[in-house]
Amino acid sequence: MQLPDTLAHVSLTDGATPLQEMPRLREALMADGRPCPHLYIKRDDLTGLAGGGNKTRKLEYLVGDALEKGADTVITAGALQSNHARQTAAAAAKTGLAAHLILFETVGYDDPAYSMSGNLLLDTILGAEVHRQAKDADASAVFEDVTAKIRASGGTPYLIPVGGSNAIGSTAYAQVFLEIQEQGDALGLTIDRIFHANGSLGTQAGLLAGRALAKGGPNVEGVSVSKPTREALLEELLDIANQTSERIGGDPVTEDDVHVDFRHLGDGYGLPTEGMVSAVELVARTEGILLDPVYTGKAMAGMIAAILNGEIAETETLVFLHTGGMPGLFAYPAEFTPK
Ligand SMILES: Cc1ncc(COP(=O)(O)O)c(C=O)c1O
């Protein structure tokens, strides 16, 4: 099954990313004779653009749209350590666009590395113009100001929403849902669930739109790293999912399709948890795969906890969607330094 080929798109990847088994993680989780489902990982950290991640996929559609509309500059926003901002800077560099990143000091993680290393360092190397803002800055006023200045200097700006999460960006994750199914079929797998980090909602919305287009398949299990409750995200998530579904000609996504686990957020977005640190270290030490501290570490903590709590049958096959973010590890050195 394919998405419509009329959607604006620019190629930033080398095609499908690998779907790999995680036998040593499974073995570690089976210590003491505990049952464990079969574990696979979809390597969207290997999209191949300046550190990779899920935003490369979304940006293939968003930058495609920007170029179709004649833009020469992209503007986006996020937290100081935004992976989306770093990937936007890279996508802009690769396609010859200018990039303006409006980055807010929202997280309140007090380590000098957080405000100079990791993604932030890469944004500058990639040539983006960074507009650093205090936590309480008026986001729409800053957006208007940056946009007006670009126009005044003769530029044509294109606004990419936070996280690339609208129907255009989420189209990419409908495509990834189909790609996972195709790769699972080729390996003879029946995949029961796809686990992933849920931040600005676009990845989950896209996966659900892909599932609706395919008329079924694995359950999509988001682990929230940003919104604290189901009420806080349901309406917006369904909106993006259904606009995406409409764009690709799929069936509606309903409330019953939405599964999100809120137990692994800890004190908030970007704030480390013990579960995140243990999950990052366990996956690194069993599979040689680096997760990240803000998204995939917490999502993996959620998948591991669901397995260890007996919420998943041992006959199931799970896919963990690795959405990237590894540069973020360098913003949190204290969490991973032996005490
Ligand atoms: C590494 C990583 N994983 C997951 C996500 C979450 O994706 P979404 O914002 O589409 O929910 C993000 C978003 O920034 C991310 O950077």
The ligand as a Tripos MOL2 file, in Angstrom:
@<TRIPOS>MOLECULE
LIG
   16    16     1     0     0
SMALL
NO_CHARGES

@<TRIPOS>ATOM
      1 C1         13.7950   12.3020   19.3010 C.3       1 LIG1
      2 C2         12.3360   12.5780   19.2700 C.ar      1 LIG1
      3 N1         11.4850   11.5580   19.4660 N.ar      1 LIG1
      4 C3         10.1510   11.7280   19.4880 C.ar      1 LIG1
      5 C4          9.6060   12.9790   19.3160 C.ar      1 LIG1
      6 C5          8.1260   13.1140   19.4250 C.3       1 LIG1
      7 O1          7.5360   13.2580   18.1980 O.3       1 LIG1
      8 P1          6.2100   14.1330   18.0980 P.3       1 LIG1
      9 O2          6.6110   15.5400   18.4450 O.co2     1 LIG1
     10 O3          5.7930   13.9680   16.7050 O.co2     1 LIG1
     11 O4          5.2290   13.5930   19.0860 O.co2     1 LIG1
     12 C6         10.4480   14.0860   19.0930 C.ar      1 LIG1
     13 C7          9.8820   15.4320   18.9260 C.2       1 LIG1
     14 O5         10.5520   16.4320   18.9540 O.2       1 LIG1
     15 C8         11.8440   13.8780   19.0700 C.ar      1 LIG1
     16 O6         12.6990   14.8920   18.8860 O.3       1 LIG1
@<TRIPOS>BOND
     1     1     2 1
     2     2     3 ar
     3     2    15 ar
     4     3     4 ar
     5     4     5 ar
     6     5     6 1
     7     5    12 ar
     8     6     7 1
     9     7     8 1
    10     8     9 2
    11     8    10 1
    12     8    11 1
    13    12    13 1
    14    12    15 ar
    15    13    14 2
    16    15    16 1
@<TRIPOS>SUBSTRUCTURE
     1 LIG1         1 GROUP 0 **** ****
